[in-house]
């Protein structure tokens, strides 16, 4: 089969809620799993995808299909900090 017919490899990234400037890169058509590990309870927001709760023993987890190219912010709502971006490319 032609490479274009193959299912693209999934993207799996673990982010640290204490860090910033983290980048998750994906291409359109890839399945993306983002796990955010936190030392304190916080709500993690991923742009249009939604909000998940992260706690010390239970990281926030997002699973999505990369569909629309662009840059999607990953923010901590309680802390009011941006920890990274999900970048989807063609």
N, CA, C and O atoms as a DFTB+ gen file, in Angstrom:
360 C
 N C O
     1  1       0.849      -1.207       0.000
     2  2       0.000       0.000       0.000
     3  2       0.874       1.243       0.000
     4  3       1.976       1.248       0.548
     5  1       0.371       2.273      -0.612
     6  2       1.104       3.545      -0.633
     7  2       1.173       4.112       0.776
     8  3       0.248       3.921       1.566
     9  1       2.261       4.809       1.099
    10  2       2.398       5.369       2.453
    11  2       1.207       6.252       2.830
    12  3       0.819       6.286       3.998
    13  1       0.627       6.959       1.880
    14  2      -0.475       7.864       2.206
    15  2      -1.712       7.095       2.659
    16  3      -2.585       7.656       3.321
    17  1      -1.792       5.807       2.304
    18  2      -2.949       5.006       2.691
    19  2      -2.803       4.456       4.108
    20  3      -3.778       4.016       4.718
    21  1      -1.589       4.486       4.616
    22  2      -1.350       3.941       5.960
    23  2      -1.926       4.873       7.019
    24  3      -1.977       6.089       6.840
    25  1      -2.354       4.279       8.113
    26  2      -2.828       5.082       9.235
    27  2      -1.618       5.736       9.894
    28  3      -0.664       5.046      10.253
    29  1      -1.645       7.057      10.058
    30  2      -0.496       7.706      10.691
    31  2      -0.329       7.248      12.136
    32  3      -1.306       6.954      12.825
    33  1       0.903       7.192      12.575
    34  2       1.183       6.769      13.948
    35  2       0.547       7.744      14.928
    36  3       0.551       8.953      14.695
    37  1      -0.002       7.220      16.029
    38  2      -0.587       8.138      17.014
    39  2       0.482       8.971      17.700
    40  3       1.643       8.570      17.791
    41  1       0.075      10.127      18.177
    42  2       0.952      11.022      18.930
    43  2       0.571      10.895      20.393
    44  3      -0.590      11.091      20.754
    45  1       1.550      10.565      21.244
    46  2       1.288      10.478      22.679
    47  2       2.329      11.303      23.405
    48  3       3.528      11.046      23.297
    49  1       1.864      12.298      24.146
    50  2       2.777      13.185      24.869
    51  2       2.317      13.343      26.302
    52  3       1.120      13.414      26.579
    53  1       3.282      13.398      27.216
    54  2       2.983      13.692      28.612
    55  2       3.587      15.047      28.935
    56  3       4.780      15.267      28.728
    57  1       2.765      15.950      29.441
    58  2       3.217      17.293      29.792
    59  2       3.253      17.444      31.307
    60  3       2.536      16.762      32.039
    61  1       4.107      18.355      31.753
    62  2       4.253      18.641      33.176
    63  2       3.549      19.962      33.469
    64  3       3.865      20.988      32.868
    65  1       2.591      19.929      34.399
    66  2       1.831      21.137      34.721
    67  2       2.717      22.241      35.293
    68  3       2.339      23.413      35.281
    69  1       3.906      21.863      35.797
    70  2       4.799      22.871      36.377
    71  2       5.631      23.575      35.305
    72  3       6.204      24.636      35.555
    73  1       5.696      22.987      34.124
    74  2       6.536      23.542      33.065
    75  2       5.719      24.456      32.166
    76  3       4.495      24.528      32.277
    77  1       6.414      25.155      31.272
    78  2       5.723      25.985      30.291
    79  2       6.460      25.874      28.962
    80  3       7.572      25.350      28.902
    81  1       5.841      26.364      27.907
    82  2       6.487      26.344      26.601
    83  2       6.565      24.964      25.968
    84  3       7.362      24.746      25.055
    85  1       5.750      24.033      26.440
    86  2       5.778      22.685      25.887
    87  2       4.969      22.658      24.588
    88  3       3.966      23.358      24.455
    89  1       5.420      21.842      23.639
    90  2       4.744      21.808      22.351
    91  2       4.464      20.375      21.953
    92  3       5.340      19.512      22.017
    93  1       3.234      20.136      21.543
    94  2       2.843      18.830      21.012
    95  2       2.584      19.032      19.521
    96  3       1.743      19.845      19.137
    97  1       3.305      18.292      18.688
    98  2       3.162      18.425      17.245
    99  2       2.388      17.245      16.684
   100  3       2.667      16.092      17.014
   101  1       1.416      17.542      15.835
   102  2       0.653      16.480      15.192
   103  2       0.318      16.899      13.773
   104  3       0.317      18.085      13.443
   105  1       0.037      15.914      12.945
   106  2      -0.418      16.191      11.591
   107  2      -1.880      15.805      11.477
   108  3      -2.368      14.949      12.214
   109  1      -2.574      16.445      10.547
   110  2      -3.987      16.147      10.320
   111  2      -4.137      14.647      10.064
   112  3      -3.404      14.067       9.263
   113  1      -5.093      14.029      10.753
   114  2      -5.335      12.598      10.596
   115  2      -4.742      11.749      11.706
   116  3      -5.093      10.578      11.849
   117  1      -3.840      12.333      12.499
   118  2      -3.245      11.571      13.601
   119  2      -4.150      11.611      14.827
   120  3      -4.827      12.608      15.079
   121  1      -4.153      10.529      15.577
   122  2      -4.809      10.509      16.873
   123  2      -3.818      11.079      17.882
   124  3      -2.646      10.701      17.895
   125  1      -4.296      11.988      18.723
   126  2      -3.430      12.659      19.689
   127  2      -3.906      12.338      21.101
   128  3      -5.083      12.508      21.420
   129  1      -2.989      11.876      21.941
   130  2      -3.277      11.688      23.360
   131  2      -2.317      12.580      24.143
   132  3      -1.097      12.465      24.019
   133  1      -2.887      13.462      24.944
   134  2      -2.077      14.359      25.771
   135  2      -2.421      14.083      27.232
   136  3      -3.579      14.168      27.640
   137  1      -1.399      13.755      28.004
   138  2      -1.555      13.540      29.438
   139  2      -0.850      14.680      30.151
   140  3       0.290      15.009      29.825
   141  1      -1.523      15.286      31.124
   142  2      -0.915      16.380      31.885
   143  2      -0.816      15.949      33.338
   144  3      -1.824      15.722      34.008
   145  1       0.426      15.840      33.813
   146  2       0.672      15.439      35.201
   147  2       0.831      16.680      36.070
   148  3       1.535      17.621      35.703
   149  1       0.164      16.674      37.233
   150  2       0.167      17.843      38.113
   151  2       0.428      17.418      39.556
   152  3       0.008      16.342      39.982
   153  1       1.125      18.273      40.303
   154  2       1.387      18.022      41.727
   155  2       0.241      18.530      42.594
   156  3       0.081      18.103      43.737
   157  1      -0.551      19.440      42.046
   158  2      -1.689      19.993      42.780
   159  2      -2.920      19.906      41.886
   160  3      -2.813      19.815      40.663
   161  1      -4.078      19.935      42.513
   162  2      -5.327      19.882      41.772
   163  2      -5.457      21.108      40.875
   164  3      -5.285      22.235      41.339
   165  1      -5.755      20.901      39.605
   166  2      -5.959      22.016      38.688
   167  2      -6.837      21.538      37.540
   168  3      -6.980      20.337      37.312
   169  1      -7.416      22.482      36.828
   170  2      -8.197      22.149      35.641
   171  2      -7.365      22.493      34.417
   172  3      -6.854      23.606      34.291
   173  1      -7.236      21.536      33.527
   174  2      -6.447      21.733      32.313
   175  2      -7.415      21.948      31.163
   176  3      -8.331      21.155      30.947
   177  1      -7.200      23.031      30.431
   178  2      -8.057      23.358      29.302
   179  2      -7.263      23.195      28.011
   180  3      -6.149      23.703      27.886
   181  1      -7.850      22.480      27.051
   182  2      -7.238      22.352      25.735
   183  2      -8.179      22.991      24.724
   184  3      -9.117      22.356      24.241
   185  1      -7.915      24.263      24.410
   186  2      -8.661      25.027      23.409
   187  2     -10.113      24.574      23.277
   188  3     -10.852      24.556      24.261
   189  1     -10.518      24.210      22.064
   190  2     -11.913      23.844      21.820
   191  2     -12.251      22.430      22.286
   192  3     -13.419      22.043      22.284
   193  1     -11.253      21.664      22.680
   194  2     -11.490      20.257      23.013
   195  2     -12.263      20.117      24.324
   196  3     -13.178      19.300      24.426
   197  1     -11.890      20.921      25.330
   198  2     -12.588      20.837      26.604
   199  2     -11.641      20.980      27.772
   200  3     -10.484      21.374      27.623
   201  1     -12.164      20.647      28.946
   202  2     -11.411      20.801      30.188
   203  2     -11.406      19.477      30.942
   204  3     -12.429      18.800      31.043
   205  1     -10.245      19.122      31.466
   206  2     -10.110      17.904      32.274
   207  2      -9.449      18.284      33.588
   208  3      -8.663      19.230      33.645
   209  1      -9.769      17.541      34.647
   210  2      -9.164      17.789      35.952
   211  2      -7.877      16.979      36.090
   212  3      -7.819      15.806      35.722
   213  1      -6.854      17.629      36.626
   214  2      -5.597      16.945      36.921
   215  2      -5.360      17.007      38.421
   216  3      -5.495      18.068      39.031
   217  1      -5.002      15.859      39.023
   218  2      -4.628      15.822      40.428
   219  2      -3.376      14.976      40.566
   220  3      -2.984      14.280      39.630
   221  1      -2.739      15.035      41.748
   222  2      -1.462      14.333      41.914
   223  2      -1.499      12.865      41.487
   224  3      -0.542      12.396      40.871
   225  1      -2.555      12.132      41.787
   226  2      -2.577      10.707      41.445
   227  2      -3.387      10.412      40.192
   228  3      -3.531       9.255      39.798
   229  1      -3.911      11.452      39.570
   230  2      -4.798      11.237      38.434
   231  2      -4.589      12.344      37.395
   232  3      -5.224      13.396      37.467
   233  1      -3.697      12.102      36.432
   234  2      -3.418      13.146      35.443
   235  2      -4.620      13.426      34.549
   236  3      -5.497      12.580      34.374
   237  1      -4.641      14.622      33.994
   238  2      -5.662      14.964      32.992
   239  2      -5.280      14.263      31.699
   240  3      -4.098      14.118      31.386
   241  1      -6.292      13.826      30.947
   242  2      -6.009      13.091      29.718
   243  2      -6.959      13.555      28.615
   244  3      -8.176      13.591      28.796
   245  1      -6.386      13.901      27.489
   246  2      -7.163      14.314      26.324
   247  2      -6.879      13.354      25.185
   248  3      -5.725      13.009      24.930
   249  1      -7.917      12.926      24.507
   250  2      -7.743      12.116      23.305
   251  2      -8.558      12.754      22.203
   252  3      -9.744      13.029      22.385
   253  1      -7.938      12.992      21.062
   254  2      -8.641      13.639      19.970
   255  2      -8.028      13.230      18.646
   256  3      -6.924      12.688      18.592
   257  1      -8.759      13.497      17.588
   258  2      -8.253      13.303      16.240
   259  2      -7.864      14.674      15.713
   260  3      -8.674      15.601      15.714
   261  1      -6.617      14.797      15.261
   262  2      -6.161      16.069      14.692
   263  2      -6.888      16.294      13.369
   264  3      -6.709      15.530      12.420
   265  1      -7.701      17.335      13.309
   266  2      -8.506      17.569      12.112
   267  2      -8.260      18.923      11.470
   268  3      -8.138      19.024      10.249
   269  1      -8.188      19.966      12.290
   270  2      -8.080      21.318      11.747
   271  2      -6.708      21.886      12.095
   272  3      -6.368      22.023      13.271
   273  1      -5.915      22.218      11.066
   274  2      -4.583      22.781      11.348
   275  2      -4.688      24.053      12.174
   276  3      -5.630      24.831      12.027
   277  1      -3.714      24.248      13.038
   278  2      -3.694      25.448      13.863
   279  2      -2.966      25.191      15.160
   280  3      -2.407      24.118      15.388
   281  1      -2.988      26.206      16.004
   282  2      -2.310      26.156      17.294
   283  2      -3.372      26.204      18.385
   284  3      -4.207      27.108      18.407
   285  1      -3.336      25.228      19.291
   286  2      -4.361      25.120      20.325
   287  2      -3.705      25.241      21.697
   288  3      -2.797      24.481      22.033
   289  1      -4.175      26.204      22.478
   290  2      -3.562      26.483      23.771
   291  2      -3.898      25.402      24.795
   292  3      -5.013      24.882      24.833
   293  1      -2.912      25.080      25.617
   294  2      -3.109      24.178      26.755
   295  2      -2.856      25.021      28.002
   296  3      -1.728      25.432      28.271
   297  1      -3.930      25.271      28.763
   298  2      -3.862      26.192      29.899
   299  2      -4.268      25.513      31.203
   300  3      -5.062      24.572      31.206
   301  1      -3.712      26.002      32.306
   302  2      -4.181      25.624      33.638
   303  2      -5.137      26.723      34.094
   304  3      -4.745      27.886      34.188
   305  1      -6.372      26.364      34.374
   306  2      -7.374      27.385      34.682
   307  2      -7.201      27.972      36.073
   308  3      -7.259      29.190      36.240
   309  1      -6.988      27.117      37.086
   310  2      -6.849      27.642      38.452
   311  2      -5.562      28.462      38.589
   312  3      -5.555      29.515      39.226
   313  1      -4.487      27.976      37.992
   314  2      -3.203      28.681      38.107
   315  2      -3.137      29.875      37.165
   316  3      -2.328      30.781      37.364
   317  1      -3.989      29.878      36.137
   318  2      -3.965      30.968      35.173
   319  2      -2.692      30.985      34.349
   320  3      -2.173      32.054      34.029
   321  1      -2.179      29.794      33.999
   322  2      -0.928      29.718      33.252
   323  2      -1.111      28.890      31.987
   324  3      -1.881      27.930      31.961
   325  1      -0.391      29.280      30.943
   326  2      -0.324      28.461      29.739
   327  2       0.874      27.530      29.875
   328  3       1.991      27.984      30.126
   329  1       0.646      26.237      29.711
   330  2       1.775      25.293      29.853
   331  2       2.281      24.805      28.501
   332  3       3.361      24.222      28.409
   333  1       1.498      25.044      27.453
   334  2       1.973      24.615      26.152
   335  2       0.935      24.788      25.073
   336  3      -0.125      25.374      25.294
   337  1       1.255      24.267      23.889
   338  2       0.334      24.333      22.759
   339  2       0.337      22.993      22.023
   340  3       1.335      22.274      21.985
   341  1      -0.809      22.696      21.448
   342  2      -0.923      21.591      20.512
   343  2      -0.904      22.231      19.129
   344  3      -1.751      23.065      18.810
   345  1       0.071      21.832      18.309
   346  2       0.167      22.389      16.971
   347  2      -0.181      21.302      15.968
   348  3       0.468      20.257      15.914
   349  1      -1.219      21.562      15.172
   350  2      -1.654      20.603      14.156
   351  2      -1.289      21.178      12.797
   352  3      -1.632      22.314      12.468
   353  1      -0.577      20.360      12.008
   354  2      -0.136      20.801      10.687
   355  2      -0.736      19.919       9.609
   356  3      -1.141      18.785       9.865
   357  1      -0.788      20.459       8.399
   358  2      -1.303      19.691       7.258
   359  2      -0.413      18.492       6.971
   360  3      -0.687      17.728       6.046
